Amino acid sequence: MTSTAHPHGRPAGDACPYCGWPDRAEPFQVVSRHGTAAGHTVWTRCGCGSLQMRVVDAGGMNVVSRSRPAAEGATDVRSGVV
């Protein structure tokens, strides 16, 4: 699959548009998980602090919504540094 670049030089598609971390890469922090008729809705937080809503079903995982990264001083889940 080919991805295109974000207008600000950041990756688009299967990576966070704010930090470039691949959506399927660890680590990410699971905030909550909810069962649905078709699979699961999983809320996660990227290493940069962006909150992501992921839909997991028979077709795989898709990030369907993202927030901006958390405010400066928030914990980086990749390093554990505050």
Buried (B, 14 or more C-beta within 10 A) or exposed (E): EEEEEBEEEEBEBBBBBBBEBEBEEEBBBEEEEEEEEEBEBBBBBBBBBBBBBBBBEEEEBEBEEBEEBBEEEEBBBBEEEE
